[in-house]
Amino acid sequence: MSASRNTLLALCCLVLCTASVPVAATPTQEADTGGPNVTVEAPDRAVFNATSTFEVRVSDATGDVSVEWEFPDGSTADTRQASYRFQREGNVTVTVMVADDTGTTTRTLDYEVYRYTSGTGDSQALPVLGMLGISVVFMGFVVLLYFRVLPWFYQTI
């Protein structure tokens, strides 16, 4: 019975871990007309005074590839992965240009930067607490099933 208990516990841990992993939305990618194929991985939201990580993936490039990020405050980066801390609220634009021997591909990411609050409004704590509540209820159900229902079921067989 310990093998089935370990399997049940492993399954519960797997379900709980996969249910709580946040997935960032990938920005809309336009069709490439010239230059390399470019895919940008970026956060789906921008939070005031929080650092966000941006990454560009390049395929079908010819020759040397150069990458240049332009951020809202005028700062730039020339690496495939860049970090930026949004220092003002409102609508901002992040641009990445990728060039190779065939041309340049540009991607523009538009964000509305908001200020995180721990009270009411746009608080991010509420979804986490909701997921925690769901996890506790699920684990309670598993414990009830394991200690109450399964012994009764095995006794009645």
Salt bridges, closest charged atoms under 4 A:
GLU30 OE1 - ARG107 NH1 3.14
ASP32 OD1 - ARG107 NH2 2.75
GLU41 OE2 - ARG57 NE 2.59
GLU55 OE2 - ARG57 NH1 3.57
GLU89 OE2 - ARG115 NH2 3.07
